[in-house]
Amino acid sequence: GIVVGNGMDSVIDHLLMLFTDSSSSIIDMNPTFIYYDYAARRAGVEVIQVKRDAEFHIDAKTVLAAVQKNTKVVFLCSPNNPDGSVIELATIEHLADNLNQKNIILFVDHAYIEFTDRKKYDAQVLVKKYSNVVVGYTFSKAYALAGFRVGYALMSKELQAKYLSLITPFLCTRASIAAAKAALEDIEHMNKIVTNNERGRVFLSHELKQLGYKVYDSQANFLLFSGSQSSALVTEKLMAQGVIISAIPYVNDYTLRVTIATEKENQKFIK
């Protein structure tokens, strides 16, 4: 089944409302998208942190070992935010299988999946196989509709029925739904965005390495990189020249993230 939300954030919020209470816990694999932690804490739910390694990889055994009796949801972001690394489908299935035996929801965040080899990494194939798997998507990234706030998720029919019994009926405007439908039909534009992203990602990665930065492997529409200068200082100096990138202090004080843009914008950033 498919559910639609006011951005993927609202899908996450509704899942927490449906499956957790103040006696529950969720598992978060950080550094990752900060909203899982924020939404859970706001709902009064305990957050169990499982650290990714230095290259942002996860260990399935460590994740499963962290599960408690009160754990209700496990959040997994692939490609991961802020680094763009992907999780192998076999690893996701291993988690899904083990968590399913304990009636724990596995939420797979695929906000950036359109920039990857979807046949290789998209977890939607697991939705029919495991009733506990929920896969979230958004129109905010590859479809460039961030301001319209349209997210959606795939889940079993059983979960969909529970989910729909809880939500309010008017989460998205007619304009945002119309924009999302139009975006889905414009395959040519989507292919253009993905092709430009792949080209820009190769260019920026090469140029940043030439400048002496460590660049993390990414399959998203951004690159995480680190150097010897304060990230706050770098972002401040770039902003003065009309280039906006992000410091990522929750990784460390020297790490930054740049979104892949047009060829002209990418070149300006490197210059």
C-alpha positions as CSV (number, residue, x, y, z in Angstrom):
1,G,0.0,0.0,0.0
2,I,1.0,3.6,-0.5
3,V,0.5,6.5,2.0
4,V,1.2,10.2,1.2
5,G,2.4,12.8,3.7
6,N,3.2,16.5,4.0
7,G,6.9,15.7,3.3
8,M,8.5,12.5,4.5
9,D,8.8,14.1,7.9
10,S,5.0,13.7,8.5
11,V,5.2,10.0,7.5
12,I,7.9,9.5,10.2
13,D,5.8,11.4,12.7
14,H,2.7,9.3,12.0
15,L,4.7,6.1,12.3
16,L,5.9,7.2,15.7
17,M,2.4,8.1,16.8
18,L,1.1,4.7,15.6
19,F,3.8,2.4,17.0
20,T,5.4,4.1,20.0
21,D,4.6,5.8,23.3
22,S,6.6,7.2,26.3
23,S,7.7,3.6,27.3
24,S,9.1,2.8,23.8
25,S,12.5,3.2,22.2
26,I,13.7,3.6,18.6
27,I,17.1,2.9,17.1
28,D,19.0,5.6,15.2
29,M,22.2,5.1,13.3
30,N,24.2,8.3,13.5
31,P,25.7,10.3,12.0
32,T,22.5,10.3,9.9
33,F,19.4,12.4,9.2
34,I,18.7,14.3,12.4
35,Y,14.9,14.2,12.1
36,Y,14.6,10.6,13.5
37,D,16.2,11.7,16.7
38,Y,14.3,15.0,16.9
39,A,10.9,13.4,16.1
40,A,11.4,10.6,18.6
41,R,12.5,12.9,21.5
42,R,9.7,15.3,20.7
43,A,7.3,12.3,21.1
44,G,8.9,11.3,24.4
45,V,10.5,8.2,23.0
46,E,13.9,6.9,24.0
47,V,16.6,7.1,21.3
48,I,19.2,4.3,21.2
49,Q,22.2,5.5,19.2
50,V,24.2,3.0,17.1
51,K,27.3,4.6,15.8
52,R,28.3,4.2,12.1
53,D,32.1,3.7,11.5
54,A,34.5,6.3,10.2
55,E,33.3,5.7,6.6
56,F,29.6,5.8,7.7
57,H,29.0,2.1,7.3
58,I,26.8,0.1,9.6
59,D,27.2,-3.3,11.2
60,A,24.0,-5.3,11.2
61,K,25.0,-7.4,14.2
62,T,25.7,-4.3,16.2
63,V,22.3,-2.8,15.3
64,L,20.4,-6.0,16.2
65,A,22.4,-6.3,19.5
66,A,21.2,-2.8,20.4
67,V,17.5,-3.8,20.2
68,Q,15.7,-3.7,23.5
69,K,12.4,-5.2,24.6
70,N,10.7,-1.8,24.2
71,T,12.2,-1.1,20.7
72,K,9.4,-0.4,18.2
73,V,11.1,1.2,15.2
74,V,14.5,1.1,13.6
75,F,15.5,4.0,11.2
76,L,17.8,3.3,8.3
77,C,18.8,6.0,5.8
78,S,20.2,4.9,2.4
79,P,21.7,6.8,0.7
80,N,22.7,8.2,4.1
81,N,22.4,11.9,5.0
82,P,25.0,13.5,5.4
83,D,27.5,11.4,3.5
84,G,25.6,9.7,0.7
85,S,26.7,6.1,1.4
86,V,24.3,3.3,0.5
87,I,23.4,0.1,2.4
88,E,23.5,-3.2,0.5
89,L,20.1,-4.7,-0.1
90,A,21.2,-8.0,1.5
91,T,22.0,-6.1,4.8
92,I,18.6,-4.4,4.8
93,E,16.9,-7.8,4.2
94,H,18.9,-9.3,7.1
95,L,17.7,-6.6,9.4
96,A,14.2,-6.8,8.1
97,D,14.0,-10.6,8.7
98,N,15.4,-10.4,12.2
99,L,13.3,-7.4,13.2
100,N,10.2,-8.9,11.7
101,Q,10.5,-11.8,14.2
102,K,10.3,-9.3,17.0
103,N,7.4,-7.2,15.5
104,I,9.7,-4.2,15.1
105,I,9.2,-1.7,12.2
106,L,12.1,-1.1,9.9
107,F,11.8,2.3,8.3
108,V,14.1,2.7,5.2
109,D,14.6,6.3,4.2
110,H,15.1,6.5,0.4
111,A,15.0,10.3,0.0
112,Y,17.9,10.2,-2.4
113,I,17.4,6.7,-4.0
114,E,16.7,8.2,-7.5
115,F,20.4,9.1,-7.7
116,T,21.5,5.5,-7.3
117,D,21.2,2.2,-9.2
118,R,17.6,1.5,-7.9
119,K,17.6,-2.1,-9.1
120,K,20.5,-2.7,-6.8
121,Y,19.6,-0.6,-3.8
122,D,15.9,0.1,-3.6
123,A,14.3,-1.7,-0.7
124,Q,10.8,-1.6,-2.1
125,V,11.2,-5.3,-3.2
126,L,11.2,-6.2,0.5
127,V,7.8,-4.6,1.3
128,K,5.7,-7.6,0.0
129,K,8.1,-10.0,1.6
130,Y,8.2,-8.5,5.1
131,S,5.2,-7.0,6.8
132,N,7.4,-4.8,9.1
133,V,9.2,-2.9,6.3
134,V,8.2,0.7,5.5
135,V,10.1,2.4,2.7
136,G,9.9,6.2,2.5
137,Y,10.4,8.5,-0.5
138,T,10.1,12.2,-1.3
139,F,9.6,14.6,-4.1
140,S,11.9,17.1,-2.4
141,K,15.2,15.9,-3.9
142,A,15.5,14.5,-7.4
143,Y,12.0,15.8,-8.3
144,A,12.9,19.3,-7.1
145,L,9.6,19.9,-5.3
146,A,10.9,20.6,-1.8
147,G,8.6,23.6,-1.3
148,F,5.5,21.5,-2.2
149,R,6.1,19.1,0.7
150,V,5.1,15.8,-0.7
151,G,6.5,12.5,0.7
152,Y,5.2,9.0,0.5
153,A,5.9,5.5,1.8
154,L,5.3,1.9,0.7
155,M,4.1,-0.6,3.3
156,S,2.0,-3.7,3.7
157,K,-1.8,-3.5,3.3
158,E,-2.1,-4.3,7.0
159,L,0.2,-1.4,8.1
160,Q,-1.5,0.9,5.5
161,A,-4.9,0.3,7.1
162,K,-3.6,1.1,10.6
163,Y,-1.8,4.2,9.3
164,L,-4.8,5.6,7.4
165,S,-6.9,5.1,10.5
166,L,-4.8,7.7,12.3
167,I,-4.0,10.5,9.9
168,T,-5.9,13.6,9.1
169,P,-7.5,13.7,5.7
170,F,-5.9,16.8,4.2
171,L,-2.1,16.5,4.6
172,C,-1.2,17.7,1.1
173,T,-2.7,20.6,-0.9
174,R,-4.2,20.0,-4.3
175,A,-1.4,22.0,-5.9
176,S,1.3,19.9,-4.3
177,I,-0.4,16.6,-5.4
178,A,-0.8,18.0,-9.0
179,A,2.9,19.0,-9.0
180,A,3.9,15.5,-7.8
181,K,1.8,13.8,-10.5
182,A,3.3,16.0,-13.2
183,A,6.8,15.3,-11.9
184,L,6.2,11.5,-12.1
185,E,5.1,11.8,-15.7
186,D,8.1,14.0,-16.8
187,I,10.7,11.1,-17.1
188,E,12.8,13.2,-19.5
189,H,13.4,15.9,-16.8
190,M,14.2,13.3,-14.2
191,N,16.7,11.7,-16.4
192,K,18.3,15.1,-17.1
193,I,18.6,15.8,-13.4
194,V,20.2,12.4,-12.6
195,T,22.6,12.6,-15.5
196,N,23.7,16.1,-14.5
197,N,24.1,15.0,-10.9
198,E,26.3,12.0,-11.9
199,R,28.5,14.3,-14.0
200,G,28.8,17.0,-11.3
201,R,29.5,14.4,-8.6
202,V,32.5,13.1,-10.5
203,F,33.8,16.6,-11.3
204,L,33.4,17.9,-7.7
205,S,34.9,14.8,-6.1
206,H,38.0,15.0,-8.4
207,E,38.5,18.7,-7.9
208,L,38.1,18.6,-4.1
209,K,40.6,15.7,-3.9
210,Q,43.0,17.8,-6.0
211,L,42.6,20.6,-3.4
212,G,43.6,18.2,-0.7
213,Y,40.3,17.4,0.8
214,K,39.1,13.9,1.9
215,V,35.9,13.2,0.0
216,Y,33.5,10.5,1.1
217,D,31.9,8.2,-1.4
218,S,28.4,9.4,-2.2
219,Q,25.5,8.1,-4.3
220,A,23.3,11.1,-3.5
221,N,23.1,14.7,-4.9
222,F,25.8,16.0,-2.5
223,L,29.3,15.3,-1.3
224,L,30.7,15.2,2.2
225,F,34.3,16.3,2.5
226,S,36.8,17.4,5.2
227,G,40.0,19.3,5.4
228,S,42.3,21.1,7.9
229,Q,40.4,24.4,8.1
230,S,37.4,25.1,10.4
231,S,34.2,24.3,8.5
232,A,32.6,27.3,10.0
233,L,35.4,29.5,8.6
234,V,35.2,27.9,5.2
235,T,31.4,28.3,4.9
236,E,31.6,32.0,6.1
237,K,34.3,32.9,3.4
238,L,32.3,31.1,0.7
239,M,29.1,32.8,1.6
240,A,30.8,36.2,1.3
241,Q,31.4,35.2,-2.4
242,G,27.8,34.0,-3.0
243,V,28.4,30.3,-2.5
244,I,26.4,28.5,0.2
245,I,27.4,25.1,1.5
246,S,26.9,23.5,4.9
247,A,29.2,22.9,7.8
248,I,28.4,19.5,9.4
249,P,29.4,19.9,13.1
250,Y,27.8,16.7,14.2
251,V,30.5,14.8,12.3
252,N,33.4,17.1,13.3
253,D,34.5,20.7,13.1
254,Y,36.3,20.2,9.8
255,T,33.6,18.5,7.7
256,L,31.4,20.2,5.1
257,R,28.7,19.2,2.6
258,V,28.1,20.6,-0.8
259,T,25.1,20.1,-3.0
260,I,25.8,19.2,-6.6
261,A,24.5,22.0,-8.8
262,T,24.8,23.1,-12.4
263,E,28.1,22.9,-14.2
264,K,28.6,26.7,-13.9
265,E,27.8,26.7,-10.2
266,N,30.0,23.7,-9.5
267,Q,33.0,25.5,-11.3
268,K,32.4,28.7,-9.3
269,F,32.4,26.7,-6.0
270,I,35.7,25.0,-6.9
271,K,37.3,28.3,-8.0
